[in-house]
Amino acid sequence: MTLLGLTDVDGLTQAWFVDKNGRLTGGAAAINQALRYCWWLRPFTYLYPLPGMRPLQDWAYRWVAQNRYRLPGSTPQCALPDQDYQK
């Protein structure tokens, strides 16, 4: 991860999106960036900048990230042995 300037903790705590210019985006913003490449999901990405949506999506992203091992379809790899690093 050091190639992008990210630490191991950065990589474990949230998803990252690297655009064609090398800019990094993390968390819910990164998911929205990635969804823009799927034509049928792109319309949902226009909600993120609307008033009140960013904090709501950021909160939902953090909740899912912290509880992903409890969600249906999760695998043992979804569980993290030490979650002390979470923000």
N, C-alpha and C positions, 0 to 999 in steps of 0.2 A: 504493500500500500504506500510505501514511502515515495514511489515514483510519482504519485499524484499529490504528494504532500500531506497525505492522510496517515494517521496513526492506526494501529490495530484497534484501539478503542473506538476511533471514528468509524471504522468499518463494521464494528460489532453493534454500534448503537443506532445506526440508521442507514437507509439506502442512499446511494449517491448516483447522480447523473452527471456525466461529463459531456458538455456540448461540443460542437465542431471546432470552437475556438479554445477549448480546454478549460472553460469555466466550470467550476464545481457547484452543484446545487444538492442540498441534502434534505432528507425527510419528506414531508408531504409535497413540498415544492418539486423535489426530484421525481416523485411518482407522477405528478401532473406533467412534468416535462416529458417523461417517458410515454405517457398515455397519448401525447400529441402525435405519436407515430402510428397510432392505431386509428384509422379514419372513423370508425364508429364510436370510439370513446372520446375523440377530440372535443366534441361539444361540451362534455362535462368539465374539461379543463378550463373553460371560460368562466366557470363559477368561482374558481380559487381567488381571483383578485377582487371579487365583489365584497363590499363592506360586511364584516362579520364572518365571512366564509373562511378566510385564512386561519384565524384562531381556532375555528371549529374543526377544520380539516387537520390542522397541526395537532390538536388535542386527540382527535380520532386516530391519527397516524401513530402518535406516541403510545396510546392505549393498545392498539393492535400489536405494535412492536414489542411492548413489554409483556403481552399476554399471548403471543403467537403460539407458544407451546401448548396452550389450553384450547385452542380453536380446533374445530372439526377438520380432519385431514392433516393435522400436524404429524410430524415424524419425530423420532428422538433427536434428530439434528436441530430441530427448532428450539429445544431446551438449551439454555446456556448454563454452564456449571456455576459461574460466579457472576451475579448481576449487580455487584457493588459499584460498577462503573457507570450505571445508568444515571441519566441526568434528571 
